[in-house]
Amino acid sequence: MNWQHAKVVVTGAGGFIGSHLVERRVELGAEVTAFVRYNSRNDAGLLEFLGDKRKAIRTVSGEIRELETVRRVTWIGLESAEHFEDAVRELQSAPRPKGESSGS
């Protein structure tokens, strides 16, 4: 898939795998909405460590089981909604340093 200008929503974006998926999609030119679970600190989890790349990310916090929250993160023309399982598949297929297994 050509990710340039693709509209992507990543759920679980504040976690380890989700934040790396967000970072990669931004690097590939996607328009990313990062969906993070609301927390009392009102932070974006590990997305906080993306530095300048964070400017290119629309971050929405909330609860995935709440319909109104889901409506806020989706829009007409959405091309990809990615979540943990998709991220795991991508990481498992990524090139590995010599001698390192994919764990599968």
Gaussian input, Z-matrix of N, CA and C with variables (Angstrom, degrees):
# hf/3-21g

backbone

0 1
 N
 C     1     B1
 C     2     B2     1     A1
 N     3     B3     2     A2     1     D1
 C     4     B4     3     A3     2     D2
 C     5     B5     4     A4     3     D3
 N     6     B6     5     A5     4     D4
 C     7     B7     6     A6     5     D5
 C     8     B8     7     A7     6     D6
 N     9     B9     8     A8     7     D7
 C    10    B10     9     A9     8     D8
 C    11    B11    10    A10     9     D9
 N    12    B12    11    A11    10    D10
 C    13    B13    12    A12    11    D11
 C    14    B14    13    A13    12    D12
 N    15    B15    14    A14    13    D13
 C    16    B16    15    A15    14    D14
 C    17    B17    16    A16    15    D15
 N    18    B18    17    A17    16    D16
 C    19    B19    18    A18    17    D17
 C    20    B20    19    A19    18    D18
 N    21    B21    20    A20    19    D19
 C    22    B22    21    A21    20    D20
 C    23    B23    22    A22    21    D21
 N    24    B24    23    A23    22    D22
 C    25    B25    24    A24    23    D23
 C    26    B26    25    A25    24    D24
 N    27    B27    26    A26    25    D25
 C    28    B28    27    A27    26    D26
 C    29    B29    28    A28    27    D27
 N    30    B30    29    A29    28    D28
 C    31    B31    30    A30    29    D29
 C    32    B32    31    A31    30    D30
 N    33    B33    32    A32    31    D31
 C    34    B34    33    A33    32    D32
 C    35    B35    34    A34    33    D33
 N    36    B36    35    A35    34    D34
 C    37    B37    36    A36    35    D35
 C    38    B38    37    A37    36    D36
 N    39    B39    38    A38    37    D37
 C    40    B40    39    A39    38    D38
 C    41    B41    40    A40    39    D39
 N    42    B42    41    A41    40    D40
 C    43    B43    42    A42    41    D41
 C    44    B44    43    A43    42    D42
 N    45    B45    44    A44    43    D43
 C    46    B46    45    A45    44    D44
 C    47    B47    46    A46    45    D45
 N    48    B48    47    A47    46    D46
 C    49    B49    48    A48    47    D47
 C    50    B50    49    A49    48    D48
 N    51    B51    50    A50    49    D49
 C    52    B52    51    A51    50    D50
 C    53    B53    52    A52    51    D51
 N    54    B54    53    A53    52    D52
 C    55    B55    54    A54    53    D53
 C    56    B56    55    A55    54    D54
 N    57    B57    56    A56    55    D55
 C    58    B58    57    A57    56    D56
 C    59    B59    58    A58    57    D57
 N    60    B60    59    A59    58    D58
 C    61    B61    60    A60    59    D59
 C    62    B62    61    A61    60    D60
 N    63    B63    62    A62    61    D61
 C    64    B64    63    A63    62    D62
 C    65    B65    64    A64    63    D63
 N    66    B66    65    A65    64    D64
 C    67    B67    66    A66    65    D65
 C    68    B68    67    A67    66    D66
 N    69    B69    68    A68    67    D67
 C    70    B70    69    A69    68    D68
 C    71    B71    70    A70    69    D69
 N    72    B72    71    A71    70    D70
 C    73    B73    72    A72    71    D71
 C    74    B74    73    A73    72    D72
 N    75    B75    74    A74    73    D73
 C    76    B76    75    A75    74    D74
 C    77    B77    76    A76    75    D75
 N    78    B78    77    A77    76    D76
 C    79    B79    78    A78    77    D77
 C    80    B80    79    A79    78    D78
 N    81    B81    80    A80    79    D79
 C    82    B82    81    A81    80    D80
 C    83    B83    82    A82    81    D81
 N    84    B84    83    A83    82    D82
 C    85    B85    84    A84    83    D83
 C    86    B86    85    A85    84    D84
 N    87    B87    86    A86    85    D85
 C    88    B88    87    A87    86    D86
 C    89    B89    88    A88    87    D87
 N    90    B90    89    A89    88    D88
 C    91    B91    90    A90    89    D89
 C    92    B92    91    A91    90    D90
 N    93    B93    92    A92    91    D91
 C    94    B94    93    A93    92    D92
 C    95    B95    94    A94    93    D93
 N    96    B96    95    A95    94    D94
 C    97    B97    96    A96    95    D95
 C    98    B98    97    A97    96    D96
 N    99    B99    98    A98    97    D97
 C   100   B100    99    A99    98    D98
 C   101   B101   100   A100    99    D99
 N   102   B102   101   A101   100   D100
 C   103   B103   102   A102   101   D101
 C   104   B104   103   A103   102   D102
 N   105   B105   104   A104   103   D103
 C   106   B106   105   A105   104   D104
 C   107   B107   106   A106   105   D105
 N   108   B108   107   A107   106   D106
 C   109   B109   108   A108   107   D107
 C   110   B110   109   A109   108   D108
 N   111   B111   110   A110   109   D109
 C   112   B112   111   A111   110   D110
 C   113   B113   112   A112   111   D111
 N   114   B114   113   A113   112   D112
 C   115   B115   114   A114   113   D113
 C   116   B116   115   A115   114   D114
 N   117   B117   116   A116   115   D115
 C   118   B118   117   A117   116   D116
 C   119   B119   118   A118   117   D117
 N   120   B120   119   A119   118   D118
 C   121   B121   120   A120   119   D119
 C   122   B122   121   A121   120   D120
 N   123   B123   122   A122   121   D121
 C   124   B124   123   A123   122   D122
 C   125   B125   124   A124   123   D123
 N   126   B126   125   A125   124   D124
 C   127   B127   126   A126   125   D125
 C   128   B128   127   A127   126   D126
 N   129   B129   128   A128   127   D127
 C   130   B130   129   A129   128   D128
 C   131   B131   130   A130   129   D129
 N   132   B132   131   A131   130   D130
 C   133   B133   132   A132   131   D131
 C   134   B134   133   A133   132   D132
 N   135   B135   134   A134   133   D133
 C   136   B136   135   A135   134   D134
 C   137   B137   136   A136   135   D135
 N   138   B138   137   A137   136   D136
 C   139   B139   138   A138   137   D137
 C   140   B140   139   A139   138   D138
 N   141   B141   140   A140   139   D139
 C   142   B142   141   A141   140   D140
 C   143   B143   142   A142   141   D141
 N   144   B144   143   A143   142   D142
 C   145   B145   144   A144   143   D143
 C   146   B146   145   A145   144   D144
 N   147   B147   146   A146   145   D145
 C   148   B148   147   A147   146   D146
 C   149   B149   148   A148   147   D147
 N   150   B150   149   A149   148   D148
 C   151   B151   150   A150   149   D149
 C   152   B152   151   A151   150   D150
 N   153   B153   152   A152   151   D151
 C   154   B154   153   A153   152   D152
 C   155   B155   154   A154   153   D153
 N   156   B156   155   A155   154   D154
 C   157   B157   156   A156   155   D155
 C   158   B158   157   A157   156   D156
 N   159   B159   158   A158   157   D157
 C   160   B160   159   A159   158   D158
 C   161   B161   160   A160   159   D159
 N   162   B162   161   A161   160   D160
 C   163   B163   162   A162   161   D161
 C   164   B164   163   A163   162   D162
 N   165   B165   164   A164   163   D163
 C   166   B166   165   A165   164   D164
 C   167   B167   166   A166   165   D165
 N   168   B168   167   A167   166   D166
 C   169   B169   168   A168   167   D167
 C   170   B170   169   A169   168   D168
 N   171   B171   170   A170   169   D169
 C   172   B172   171   A171   170   D170
 C   173   B173   172   A172   171   D171
 N   174   B174   173   A173   172   D172
 C   175   B175   174   A174   173   D173
 C   176   B176   175   A175   174   D174
 N   177   B177   176   A176   175   D175
 C   178   B178   177   A177   176   D176
 C   179   B179   178   A178   177   D177
 N   180   B180   179   A179   178   D178
 C   181   B181   180   A180   179   D179
 C   182   B182   181   A181   180   D180
 N   183   B183   182   A182   181   D181
 C   184   B184   183   A183   182   D182
 C   185   B185   184   A184   183   D183
 N   186   B186   185   A185   184   D184
 C   187   B187   186   A186   185   D185
 C   188   B188   187   A187   186   D186
 N   189   B189   188   A188   187   D187
 C   190   B190   189   A189   188   D188
 C   191   B191   190   A190   189   D189
 N   192   B192   191   A191   190   D190
 C   193   B193   192   A192   191   D191
 C   194   B194   193   A193   192   D192
 N   195   B195   194   A194   193   D193
 C   196   B196   195   A195   194   D194
 C   197   B197   196   A196   195   D195
 N   198   B198   197   A197   196   D196
 C   199   B199   198   A198   197   D197
 C   200   B200   199   A199   198   D198
 N   201   B201   200   A200   199   D199
 C   202   B202   201   A201   200   D200
 C   203   B203   202   A202   201   D201
 N   204   B204   203   A203   202   D202
 C   205   B205   204   A204   203   D203
 C   206   B206   205   A205   204   D204
 N   207   B207   206   A206   205   D205
 C   208   B208   207   A207   206   D206
 C   209   B209   208   A208   207   D207
 N   210   B210   209   A209   208   D208
 C   211   B211   210   A210   209   D209
 C   212   B212   211   A211   210   D210
 N   213   B213   212   A212   211   D211
 C   214   B214   213   A213   212   D212
 C   215   B215   214   A214   213   D213
 N   216   B216   215   A215   214   D214
 C   217   B217   216   A216   215   D215
 C   218   B218   217   A217   216   D216
 N   219   B219   218   A218   217   D217
 C   220   B220   219   A219   218   D218
 C   221   B221   220   A220   219   D219
 N   222   B222   221   A221   220   D220
 C   223   B223   222   A222   221   D221
 C   224   B224   223   A223   222   D222
 N   225   B225   224   A224   223   D223
 C   226   B226   225   A225   224   D224
 C   227   B227   226   A226   225   D225
 N   228   B228   227   A227   226   D226
 C   229   B229   228   A228   227   D227
 C   230   B230   229   A229   228   D228
 N   231   B231   230   A230   229   D229
 C   232   B232   231   A231   230   D230
 C   233   B233   232   A232   231   D231
 N   234   B234   233   A233   232   D232
 C   235   B235   234   A234   233   D233
 C   236   B236   235   A235   234   D234
 N   237   B237   236   A236   235   D235
 C   238   B238   237   A237   236   D236
 C   239   B239   238   A238   237   D237
 N   240   B240   239   A239   238   D238
 C   241   B241   240   A240   239   D239
 C   242   B242   241   A241   240   D240
 N   243   B243   242   A242   241   D241
 C   244   B244   243   A243   242   D242
 C   245   B245   244   A244   243   D243
 N   246   B246   245   A245   244   D244
 C   247   B247   246   A246   245   D245
 C   248   B248   247   A247   246   D246
 N   249   B249   248   A248   247   D247
 C   250   B250   249   A249   248   D248
 C   251   B251   250   A250   249   D249
 N   252   B252   251   A251   250   D250
 C   253   B253   252   A252   251   D251
 C   254   B254   253   A253   252   D252
 N   255   B255   254   A254   253   D253
 C   256   B256   255   A255   254   D254
 C   257   B257   256   A256   255   D255
 N   258   B258   257   A257   256   D256
 C   259   B259   258   A258   257   D257
 C   260   B260   259   A259   258   D258
 N   261   B261   260   A260   259   D259
 C   262   B262   261   A261   260   D260
 C   263   B263   262   A262   261   D261
 N   264   B264   263   A263   262   D262
 C   265   B265   264   A264   263   D263
 C   266   B266   265   A265   264   D264
 N   267   B267   266   A266   265   D265
 C   268   B268   267   A267   266   D266
 C   269   B269   268   A268   267   D267
 N   270   B270   269   A269   268   D268
 C   271   B271   270   A270   269   D269
 C   272   B272   271   A271   270   D270
 N   273   B273   272   A272   271   D271
 C   274   B274   273   A273   272   D272
 C   275   B275   274   A274   273   D273
 N   276   B276   275   A275   274   D274
 C   277   B277   276   A276   275   D275
 C   278   B278   277   A277   276   D276
 N   279   B279   278   A278   277   D277
 C   280   B280   279   A279   278   D278
 C   281   B281   280   A280   279   D279
 N   282   B282   281   A281   280   D280
 C   283   B283   282   A282   281   D281
 C   284   B284   283   A283   282   D282
 N   285   B285   284   A284   283   D283
 C   286   B286   285   A285   284   D284
 C   287   B287   286   A286   285   D285
 N   288   B288   287   A287   286   D286
 C   289   B289   288   A288   287   D287
 C   290   B290   289   A289   288   D288
 N   291   B291   290   A290   289   D289
 C   292   B292   291   A291   290   D290
 C   293   B293   292   A292   291   D291
 N   294   B294   293   A293   292   D292
 C   295   B295   294   A294   293   D293
 C   296   B296   295   A295   294   D294
 N   297   B297   296   A296   295   D295
 C   298   B298   297   A297   296   D296
 C   299   B299   298   A298   297   D297
 N   300   B300   299   A299   298   D298
 C   301   B301   300   A300   299   D299
 C   302   B302   301   A301   300   D300
 N   303   B303   302   A302   301   D301
 C   304   B304   303   A303   302   D302
 C   305   B305   304   A304   303   D303
 N   306   B306   305   A305   304   D304
 C   307   B307   306   A306   305   D305
 C   308   B308   307   A307   306   D306
 N   309   B309   308   A308   307   D307
 C   310   B310   309   A309   308   D308
 C   311   B311   310   A310   309   D309

   B1=1.4558
   B2=1.5210
   B3=1.3111
   B4=1.4565
   B5=1.5262
   B6=1.3246
   B7=1.4662
   B8=1.5246
   B9=1.3249
   B10=1.4626
   B11=1.5255
   B12=1.3239
   B13=1.4712
   B14=1.5331
   B15=1.3347
   B16=1.4684
   B17=1.5276
   B18=1.3211
   B19=1.4666
   B20=1.5216
   B21=1.3328
   B22=1.4541
   B23=1.5236
   B24=1.3293
   B25=1.4599
   B26=1.5187
   B27=1.3298
   B28=1.4622
   B29=1.5178
   B30=1.3298
   B31=1.4685
   B32=1.5278
   B33=1.3163
   B34=1.4570
   B35=1.5155
   B36=1.3218
   B37=1.4587
   B38=1.5253
   B39=1.3203
   B40=1.4559
   B41=1.5104
   B42=1.3347
   B43=1.4563
   B44=1.5189
   B45=1.3143
   B46=1.4629
   B47=1.5277
   B48=1.3137
   B49=1.4664
   B50=1.5212
   B51=1.3318
   B52=1.4593
   B53=1.5169
   B54=1.3307
   B55=1.4686
   B56=1.5264
   B57=1.3262
   B58=1.4648
   B59=1.5255
   B60=1.3175
   B61=1.4595
   B62=1.5302
   B63=1.3289
   B64=1.4674
   B65=1.5257
   B66=1.3156
   B67=1.4647
   B68=1.5294
   B69=1.3275
   B70=1.4726
   B71=1.5227
   B72=1.3242
   B73=1.4681
   B74=1.5314
   B75=1.3243
   B76=1.4665
   B77=1.5222
   B78=1.3328
   B79=1.4683
   B80=1.5244
   B81=1.3336
   B82=1.4638
   B83=1.5262
   B84=1.3518
   B85=1.4609
   B86=1.5129
   B87=1.3291
   B88=1.4694
   B89=1.5242
   B90=1.3256
   B91=1.4615
   B92=1.5254
   B93=1.3314
   B94=1.4549
   B95=1.5218
   B96=1.3378
   B97=1.4529
   B98=1.5201
   B99=1.3289
   B100=1.4592
   B101=1.5184
   B102=1.3216
   B103=1.4604
   B104=1.5159
   B105=1.3386
   B106=1.4605
   B107=1.5141
   B108=1.3093
   B109=1.4632
   B110=1.5233
   B111=1.3261
   B112=1.4621
   B113=1.5188
   B114=1.3265
   B115=1.4646
   B116=1.5192
   B117=1.3037
   B118=1.4678
   B119=1.5239
   B120=1.3252
   B121=1.4652
   B122=1.5242
   B123=1.3381
   B124=1.4564
   B125=1.5351
   B126=1.3389
   B127=1.4540
   B128=1.5304
   B129=1.2997
   B130=1.4626
   B131=1.5208
   B132=1.3164
   B133=1.4551
   B134=1.5153
   B135=1.3199
   B136=1.4595
   B137=1.5228
   B138=1.3270
   B139=1.4673
   B140=1.5248
   B141=1.3264
   B142=1.4586
   B143=1.5291
   B144=1.3276
   B145=1.4606
   B146=1.5256
   B147=1.3334
   B148=1.4670
   B149=1.5236
   B150=1.2996
   B151=1.4650
   B152=1.5190
   B153=1.3344
   B154=1.4621
   B155=1.5209
   B156=1.3249
   B157=1.4698
   B158=1.5199
   B159=1.3192
   B160=1.4721
   B161=1.5325
   B162=1.3272
   B163=1.4687
   B164=1.5263
   B165=1.3227
   B166=1.4629
   B167=1.5207
   B168=1.3342
   B169=1.4601
   B170=1.5185
   B171=1.3155
   B172=1.4674
   B173=1.5207
   B174=1.3283
   B175=1.4629
   B176=1.5191
   B177=1.3256
   B178=1.4624
   B179=1.5242
   B180=1.3337
   B181=1.4648
   B182=1.5191
   B183=1.3106
   B184=1.4545
   B185=1.5152
   B186=1.2990
   B187=1.4619
   B188=1.5279
   B189=1.3145
   B190=1.4664
   B191=1.5266
   B192=1.3246
   B193=1.4686
   B194=1.5268
   B195=1.3268
   B196=1.4648
   B197=1.5325
   B198=1.3081
   B199=1.4599
   B200=1.5228
   B201=1.3051
   B202=1.4699
   B203=1.5251
   B204=1.3059
   B205=1.4648
   B206=1.5180
   B207=1.3112
   B208=1.4622
   B209=1.5265
   B210=1.3049
   B211=1.4699
   B212=1.5242
   B213=1.3263
   B214=1.4702
   B215=1.5226
   B216=1.3175
   B217=1.4614
   B218=1.5188
   B219=1.2974
   B220=1.4635
   B221=1.5230
   B222=1.3001
   B223=1.4487
   B224=1.5206
   B225=1.3159
   B226=1.4732
   B227=1.5191
   B228=1.2979
   B229=1.4529
   B230=1.5167
   B231=1.3271
   B232=1.4605
   B233=1.5247
   B234=1.3211
   B235=1.4588
   B236=1.5150
   B237=1.3303
   B238=1.4528
   B239=1.5228
   B240=1.3137
   B241=1.4601
   B242=1.5141
   B243=1.3235
   B244=1.4523
   B245=1.5143
   B246=1.3079
   B247=1.4481
   B248=1.5205
   B249=1.2973
   B250=1.4542
   B251=1.5158
   B252=1.3154
   B253=1.4668
   B254=1.5161
   B255=1.3381
   B256=1.4582
   B257=1.5176
   B258=1.3269
   B259=1.4613
   B260=1.5222
   B261=1.3157
   B262=1.4608
   B263=1.5244
   B264=1.3257
   B265=1.4631
   B266=1.5251
   B267=1.3326
   B268=1.4569
   B269=1.5264
   B270=1.3219
   B271=1.4569
   B272=1.5195
   B273=1.3248
   B274=1.4578
   B275=1.5182
   B276=1.3265
   B277=1.4519
   B278=1.5270
   B279=1.3236
   B280=1.4634
   B281=1.5185
   B282=1.3407
   B283=1.4742
   B284=1.5184
   B285=1.3120
   B286=1.4602
   B287=1.5302
   B288=1.3266
   B289=1.4683
   B290=1.5283
   B291=1.3079
   B292=1.4644
   B293=1.5231
   B294=1.3151
   B295=1.4550
   B296=1.5110
   B297=1.3249
   B298=1.4724
   B299=1.5158
   B300=1.3303
   B301=1.4590
   B302=1.5187
   B303=1.3489
   B304=1.4579
   B305=1.5146
   B306=1.3099
   B307=1.4571
   B308=1.5043
   B309=1.3325
   B310=1.4667
   B311=1.4878
   A1=108.93
   A2=115.94
   A3=121.53
   A4=107.67
   A5=117.25
   A6=121.88
   A7=112.45
   A8=118.53
   A9=121.19
   A10=110.18
   A11=117.25
   A12=125.82
   A13=114.10
   A14=118.14
   A15=120.40
   A16=108.42
   A17=116.92
   A18=122.26
   A19=108.24
   A20=115.65
   A21=122.07
   A22=110.06
   A23=116.17
   A24=122.19
   A25=107.32
   A26=116.74
   A27=121.66
   A28=107.58
   A29=116.59
   A30=119.87
   A31=107.97
   A32=115.99
   A33=119.68
   A34=111.62
   A35=116.31
   A36=122.25
   A37=113.85
   A38=118.15
   A39=120.45
   A40=113.86
   A41=117.10
   A42=121.11
   A43=112.23
   A44=115.43
   A45=121.31
   A46=111.86
   A47=117.08
   A48=120.50
   A49=110.81
   A50=116.90
   A51=120.17
   A52=112.97
   A53=117.47
   A54=120.42
   A55=111.19
   A56=116.62
   A57=119.25
   A58=110.92
   A59=117.51
   A60=121.02
   A61=110.21
   A62=117.03
   A63=121.01
   A64=110.11
   A65=116.04
   A66=120.48
   A67=111.07
   A68=116.48
   A69=120.45
   A70=111.64
   A71=116.69
   A72=119.31
   A73=111.16
   A74=117.13
   A75=120.80
   A76=109.77
   A77=117.04
   A78=121.04
   A79=111.70
   A80=116.48
   A81=121.31
   A82=112.79
   A83=116.84
   A84=120.67
   A85=116.11
   A86=118.50
   A87=120.94
   A88=110.89
   A89=115.56
   A90=122.75
   A91=105.94
   A92=116.56
   A93=121.87
   A94=112.68
   A95=114.60
   A96=121.79
   A97=106.25
   A98=115.51
   A99=121.46
   A100=108.45
   A101=116.11
   A102=121.51
   A103=108.37
   A104=116.20
   A105=120.98
   A106=109.66
   A107=115.66
   A108=120.73
   A109=108.87
   A110=116.01
   A111=120.29
   A112=109.60
   A113=115.82
   A114=120.34
   A115=108.69
   A116=116.95
   A117=121.47
   A118=112.60
   A119=118.29
   A120=121.11
   A121=111.19
   A122=116.56
   A123=122.81
   A124=111.43
   A125=116.25
   A126=119.59
   A127=109.70
   A128=115.49
   A129=120.97
   A130=112.07
   A131=117.01
   A132=120.40
   A133=111.96
   A134=116.60
   A135=121.49
   A136=113.51
   A137=117.95
   A138=119.89
   A139=110.64
   A140=116.47
   A141=121.27
   A142=111.31
   A143=118.00
   A144=121.96
   A145=113.59
   A146=118.24
   A147=120.42
   A148=113.78
   A149=117.62
   A150=120.49
   A151=112.94
   A152=116.00
   A153=121.40
   A154=113.51
   A155=117.82
   A156=120.35
   A157=111.08
   A158=115.99
   A159=120.67
   A160=111.79
   A161=116.68
   A162=121.12
   A163=111.86
   A164=116.83
   A165=121.56
   A166=112.86
   A167=117.40
   A168=121.87
   A169=110.31
   A170=116.54
   A171=122.01
   A172=106.03
   A173=117.06
   A174=120.93
   A175=109.65
   A176=116.58
   A177=122.70
   A178=107.23
   A179=116.05
   A180=118.50
   A181=109.42
   A182=115.18
   A183=120.45
   A184=110.64
   A185=115.17
   A186=122.79
   A187=108.29
   A188=117.39
   A189=122.83
   A190=112.40
   A191=117.98
   A192=120.83
   A193=113.12
   A194=117.39
   A195=121.02
   A196=109.69
   A197=116.35
   A198=122.26
   A199=112.61
   A200=118.49
   A201=120.65
   A202=111.77
   A203=116.29
   A204=120.17
   A205=110.25
   A206=116.63
   A207=120.61
   A208=110.10
   A209=117.92
   A210=120.97
   A211=111.19
   A212=117.38
   A213=120.19
   A214=112.54
   A215=118.49
   A216=119.81
   A217=113.55
   A218=118.23
   A219=120.33
   A220=109.98
   A221=115.51
   A222=121.18
   A223=109.18
   A224=116.05
   A225=120.52
   A226=108.26
   A227=116.32
   A228=121.28
   A229=113.84
   A230=117.41
   A231=120.97
   A232=108.78
   A233=116.67
   A234=120.48
   A235=113.26
   A236=117.95
   A237=119.58
   A238=110.15
   A239=115.69
   A240=121.83
   A241=105.64
   A242=116.74
   A243=120.41
   A244=109.98
   A245=113.92
   A246=119.02
   A247=108.82
   A248=116.99
   A249=123.51
   A250=114.01
   A251=119.45
   A252=121.05
   A253=111.57
   A254=116.64
   A255=119.70
   A256=110.58
   A257=116.51
   A258=120.67
   A259=110.55
   A260=116.97
   A261=120.46
   A262=110.07
   A263=117.53
   A264=120.75
   A265=110.57
   A266=116.75
   A267=120.20
   A268=111.05
   A269=117.29
   A270=120.45
   A271=111.54
   A272=117.63
   A273=120.59
   A274=111.76
   A275=117.73
   A276=120.35
   A277=112.21
   A278=117.70
   A279=121.35
   A280=110.23
   A281=116.39
   A282=119.57
   A283=110.64
   A284=117.46
   A285=123.19
   A286=110.09
   A287=116.55
   A288=118.96
   A289=109.81
   A290=116.57
   A291=121.70
   A292=110.35
   A293=116.34
   A294=122.04
   A295=114.82
   A296=119.55
   A297=122.07
   A298=109.20
   A299=117.25
   A300=120.18
   A301=109.82
   A302=115.87
   A303=121.33
   A304=112.37
   A305=117.55
   A306=121.00
   A307=114.12
   A308=117.37
   A309=119.62
   A310=111.31
   D1=140.86
   D2=173.95
   D3=-85.35
   D4=113.83
   D5=-175.37
   D6=-85.47
   D7=-9.15
   D8=-179.20
   D9=-58.65
   D10=117.50
   D11=179.55
   D12=66.68
   D13=8.76
   D14=176.45
   D15=-68.74
   D16=139.41
   D17=178.58
   D18=-90.54
   D19=116.99
   D20=-171.39
   D21=-127.67
   D22=137.43
   D23=169.72
   D24=-113.38
   D25=129.80
   D26=176.48
   D27=-116.55
   D28=116.32
   D29=175.57
   D30=-86.86
   D31=154.95
   D32=-176.92
   D33=69.51
   D34=25.37
   D35=-172.49
   D36=-67.73
   D37=-19.02
   D38=-179.69
   D39=-83.48
   D40=-8.96
   D41=-179.42
   D42=-86.29
   D43=-179.92
   D44=-176.19
   D45=-60.49
   D46=-57.18
   D47=-176.93
   D48=-69.89
   D49=-45.01
   D50=-179.26
   D51=-59.25
   D52=-41.68
   D53=-179.78
   D54=-65.56
   D55=-36.62
   D56=177.03
   D57=-69.02
   D58=-36.97
   D59=176.79
   D60=-64.27
   D61=-43.99
   D62=176.87
   D63=-58.07
   D64=-48.12
   D65=-178.95
   D66=-58.07
   D67=-44.33
   D68=-178.85
   D69=-65.44
   D70=-42.31
   D71=179.64
   D72=-63.51
   D73=-38.87
   D74=176.87
   D75=-63.17
   D76=-44.02
   D77=178.26
   D78=-59.04
   D79=-33.36
   D80=-179.31
   D81=-85.08
   D82=-0.30
   D83=174.58
   D84=94.92
   D85=9.87
   D86=179.59
   D87=-74.68
   D88=154.25
   D89=172.19
   D90=-92.45
   D91=103.82
   D92=-168.56
   D93=-103.53
   D94=131.45
   D95=166.60
   D96=-107.20
   D97=120.38
   D98=-179.28
   D99=-98.28
   D100=117.31
   D101=179.41
   D102=-96.72
   D103=117.52
   D104=-179.68
   D105=-119.70
   D106=148.78
   D107=177.78
   D108=-70.54
   D109=132.95
   D110=177.09
   D111=-60.10
   D112=139.95
   D113=173.35
   D114=-137.27
   D115=163.39
   D116=-174.71
   D117=-66.33
   D118=-18.49
   D119=177.39
   D120=-84.01
   D121=-11.37
   D122=-177.45
   D123=54.17
   D124=41.05
   D125=176.31
   D126=-109.71
   D127=171.74
   D128=-176.27
   D129=-103.36
   D130=25.48
   D131=178.22
   D132=62.22
   D133=-137.46
   D134=-176.75
   D135=-71.03
   D136=-10.54
   D137=174.19
   D138=-63.19
   D139=-22.67
   D140=179.44
   D141=-58.73
   D142=-22.67
   D143=-175.34
   D144=-94.90
   D145=8.88
   D146=-177.32
   D147=-84.13
   D148=-4.19
   D149=176.40
   D150=61.46
   D151=-133.68
   D152=-176.50
   D153=-63.66
   D154=-25.44
   D155=178.70
   D156=-62.14
   D157=-24.52
   D158=-178.30
   D159=-60.88
   D160=-28.26
   D161=179.96
   D162=-63.05
   D163=-25.98
   D164=-177.88
   D165=-88.59
   D166=2.31
   D167=-173.44
   D168=-113.10
   D169=131.78
   D170=170.97
   D171=-89.45
   D172=119.18
   D173=-178.08
   D174=-107.68
   D175=129.73
   D176=177.12
   D177=-125.50
   D178=128.54
   D179=177.05
   D180=-108.80
   D181=148.26
   D182=-179.11
   D183=166.67
   D184=-162.00
   D185=-179.02
   D186=-115.83
   D187=123.96
   D188=-175.84
   D189=-61.46
   D190=-22.07
   D191=-179.26
   D192=-85.77
   D193=0.30
   D194=179.36
   D195=-100.52
   D196=119.92
   D197=-175.59
   D198=-55.80
   D199=-43.84
   D200=-178.53
   D201=-62.12
   D202=-37.12
   D203=178.15
   D204=-65.88
   D205=-44.04
   D206=179.22
   D207=-61.97
   D208=-39.03
   D209=177.99
   D210=-61.48
   D211=-33.77
   D212=-179.75
   D213=-69.39
   D214=-25.91
   D215=-175.77
   D216=-97.23
   D217=-7.22
   D218=-179.52
   D219=-109.95
   D220=156.03
   D221=178.18
   D222=-154.85
   D223=164.09
   D224=177.62
   D225=-62.52
   D226=135.37
   D227=179.16
   D228=96.24
   D229=3.90
   D230=178.26
   D231=-58.90
   D232=127.52
   D233=-176.92
   D234=-104.31
   D235=-20.77
   D236=-177.65
   D237=-155.28
   D238=132.01
   D239=171.41
   D240=-119.19
   D241=116.71
   D242=-173.51
   D243=-118.94
   D244=147.45
   D245=179.83
   D246=-143.16
   D247=-174.11
   D248=-172.12
   D249=-46.48
   D250=-47.96
   D251=-176.26
   D252=-61.47
   D253=-40.83
   D254=178.31
   D255=-63.62
   D256=-39.34
   D257=-179.61
   D258=-64.47
   D259=-41.37
   D260=179.69
   D261=-62.46
   D262=-44.11
   D263=178.36
   D264=-58.62
   D265=-44.61
   D266=-178.39
   D267=-65.42
   D268=-43.47
   D269=179.88
   D270=-65.29
   D271=-36.20
   D272=179.55
   D273=-69.09
   D274=-27.65
   D275=-178.97
   D276=-91.46
   D277=-4.85
   D278=180.00
   D279=-68.79
   D280=148.64
   D281=176.86
   D282=-58.84
   D283=140.62
   D284=-178.48
   D285=-113.20
   D286=148.65
   D287=173.11
   D288=-60.45
   D289=149.69
   D290=-179.16
   D291=-52.49
   D292=129.46
   D293=177.68
   D294=90.47
   D295=-6.90
   D296=179.81
   D297=-97.79
   D298=132.49
   D299=179.42
   D300=-91.34
   D301=161.15
   D302=179.32
   D303=-82.92
   D304=-8.27
   D305=-179.62
   D306=81.81
   D307=7.55
   D308=179.44
   D309=-109.52

